[in-house]
Every structure is written in C-alpha cells, then in structure tokens.
Amino acid sequence: MEHLKFSGRIHPNDKRHQLKEVAGTDHVIPPTYVYVPGIGNIPQFAPTVYGTSIAYDPPNNCQGYFMSYKFQPNNNCYAYGTNICTNSFPQPGRKHGYSLPSGFTGADVVKGAELDGLQTIGTSLEDIEKHAAIGAGPGHYVGLMISTPDTANGWPGDYHWARCNVAVSPFNSWSQKDGNDQVTNFDFAGNPIVLPETANWTVNQGPDSKGDDLVVIYDFYCYMWVPATGVDII
C-alpha cells in the first residue's frame, strides 16, 4: 500500500495528516491540532475557510486555498466538494466522532457525510431536479463515487466527490479535486464533467504491492445536498 494514491481517505503513511496520537517521529508538525472526542488530535495546517461561490473558479474558491501556492496538499475531494477548506484532509463524519470502518461501503461514507450536515438526494439527475423544485434554499449538489476494496491487489477502497458548479437546471457543470491534486472540471479521462453518474472515474492508483499498475474504478453511488449553512467538517 506504500505507493498507492487516494482521492478521499488518508494514506496510512501520510506524514502530514496522521492523528497526533499515531504519527511517527518523522511526521510534519502542523501549526495546530483540532481535538475531536473519540477521534483524537487532527492536524490542521491553516484555519478553516468557507467558500462563498460554487462556481468553477479555482483561483478564488475558498480564497484560493485549493491552489498549490496555498494549501492544495491539505485538502481533498471532500473539502472541495463541500466548498470548505479545512486544511486537514477532512473525512466524512470525523468532526462528529465518526470514523469510516475498514472496508467501508458507500453507505458508510453517506452516514459520515450526513453526520456532517449533508443530505441524501438520490441517484439520478431527476432526483436533483425534484429536490431543486421544492426550493431547498441556498446550497449545492455533490456526487459521491465509491471504489470498492480489492484485497487481492492490496487496494483497501476509497471514495471520491464531485461538486456541481451551477445552482439551476440542467446542472451540467461539475468539478472535482483528486486527493492532493489540483482542482479540475475534467473527469479522470480528461472529459468535461457533465454529470458524475456518466463521467469516467477509472484511474491508475498504483503501483500495487507487486509493483504493477493498479487500475481501479470509482462507481457512482449517489447525489447529496450541501446546505450553505450547517455543514461542519474536519
């Protein structure tokens, strides 16, 4: 697992984002820690910044904190999806004492996200349209993708989020941040993201334990609603 790359979860050998309680002597010491009961001391490399626009605007989203000249390595797909730069590689539910179990499923990730304040909408564009029609108030939509574990090749599984950049129908402009990579409005094959459910989420996350390429697929799981207020992540 040493060389594997993840979009959402924290790599067990990540020297920046391990809990203070389990970090090795060679870890990067952050400016501060956020203590969460039941979790521990979470490294945070800058104060949390909340986005004021859901538009695809990397230089200005969350004051540019997703960019490499600021705190790109400390924010993952969940931070970008929720439009909240925690600068802690946030995990679903962690702020509320919840940890994803080993071999987690889409339902486990949704549980954590709901604890953080997100709301499950459904699995299709039609579900988004219906939700928008009832007048849910300020907020935006995100899509959740899940890569299931492949124990034979040493892949523990992962999750990925994409964010809708428009607040009105046809909801056909999305973007994403793959782990500590840069923000983009392309899917993993370089195509503009029209809808997460139809985008290409196949990616080489290797090498695996044998040194070979490890090509995995993140399958679309569901859409969720991120209210403009009340979401709290770390």
Secondary structure, 3 states (H helix, E strand, C coil): CCCCCCCCCCCCCCCCCCCCCCCCCCCCCCCEEEEECCCEEEEECCCCEECCCCCCCCCCHHHHCCCCCCCHHHCCHHHHHHCEECCCCCCCCHHHCCCCCCCCCHHHHHHHHHHHCCEEEECCHHHHHHHHHCCCCCEEEEEEEEECCEHHHCECCEEEEEEECCCCCCCCCEEEECCCCCEECECCCCCECCCCCCCCCEEECCCCCCCCCCEEECEEEEEEEEECCCCCCC
